[in-house]
């Protein structure tokens, strides 16, 4: 979403009404949802214990807490953060911890139930103006409606539904089993929760720029007795400034998000940076038009229609390859595309 890690939207700002996205014919007569697996012989990674270091005394803690280099990195200088508090990638441990960058001395808070790793975290006087589509998804009402009617409208544009989308993503993420998956622009955590429930990954990070989306995600987690919180964390961050060290993430998922980012090239470059060698990126979005869209209609499908940056399949492939990703593959139905690429 915008330059921010936010969730995707339907083409109308009226979430419970019929989708305004133009219809396109099916591109395939057979099933669309059997993605080709990416084959990788790279090592599969897991989150490992961190080593103890010395940190400045002003990062408060009690005598029972530990100090360690953390998985998260400072979004300013990308140095690993120093954590004082319980070890672990879970809601409780992160909530009870303090985070600070040893190099630039900036501290980050987790007091709101999520760890705020945006550049503007902790600012008192400066307020940054965000694009309209970014502010839209920071709204409490939109955050509440997202899984209660908003996303269901995506089916009219060819989205197969969350369960099928999750199955498809899982097949593409086969090389990342046992590793760390980051769900960028996670919204209310629809897929973050599915990834955590699957037991496939050592850790799941639900990441979004919207504070209210993350609060809604937290509410869903708390109400789901079948979901363990031992391997899921909530992080507020900008998709164009991801708070992870280079080569530290096994998989990145971006569901219905790319068309909301003001600079997809910056976002995909960041995703490439944080992926390990062999790491997998999977995304879904709305297409501006497809190969079967009549030429006479295409000029009317403006890229920034209704404030969103809808791309075509060739542009998405070009973006991924220009940012250094390989093994690009996609499945298309109507205006829906699921695409995947891998870091060499």
Secondary structure, 3 states (H helix, E strand, C coil): CCCCCCCCCCCCCCCCCCCCCCCCCCCCCCCCCCCCCCCCCCCCCCCCCCCECCCCCCCCCCCCCEEEEEEEECCCCCCEEEEEECCCCCHHHHHCCEEEECCCCCEECCCCCCEECCCCCCCCCCCCCCCHHHHHCCCHHHHHHHHHHHHHHHHHHCCCCHHHHHHHHHHHHHHHCCCEEEEECCCCCHHHHHHHHHCCCCEEEEEECCHHHHHHHHHHHHHCCCCCCCCEEEEECECCECCECCCCEEEEEECCCHHHCCCHHHHHHHHHHHEEEEEEEEEEEEECCCCCCCHHHHCCCCCCHHHCCCECHHHHHHHHHHCCEEEEEEEEECCEEEEEEEEC
